[in-house]
Amino acid sequence: MVSVVELLPKEYGYVVIVLVLYGFFNGWMAFQVGKARKKYKVFYPILYASESENKEAKLFNCVQRGHQNSLEMMPLFFVLLLLGGLQYPVVAAGLGLVYIVGRFFYFTGYASGDPKKRMRGGFNLLALLGLAGCTISLGVNLLLR
């Protein structure tokens, strides 16, 4: 009996490492939100601060929104990375790293308090598009075999 690991290309290990790196990155963003909660006095279970109750609400909300958007995109990123990496593990891992760097700039730009600065990391969407291409190619090749 052959294990699943034996069926995967050796280079798929890069994909797995990128997936774990994103997990650490997500944890770092969550820590930044926790620090912002203390700094701006926004306590649980409040998700977003109200500007009528907190004069620094926008600053906190920008940190929170940067993390929240990353959480919203995470399932799509994981699926495209894991599936696209089955056929193109090195390319998918490289695109995954580009995506993480883009997400870092997206988050730090947003967390600056100026939402327009989040677009400094907009290139993460190009990496996501590349991962979609890898995954579509996998699907087509599966259908054609």
Secondary structure, 3 states (H helix, E strand, C coil): CCCHHHHCCCCHHHHHHHHHHHHHHHHHHHHHHHHHHHHHCCCCCCCCCCCCCCCCHHHHHHHHHHHHHHHHHHHHHHHHHHHHHHHCHHHHHHHHHHHHHHHHHHHHHHHCCCHHHHHHHCCHHHHHHHHHHHHHHHHHHHHHC
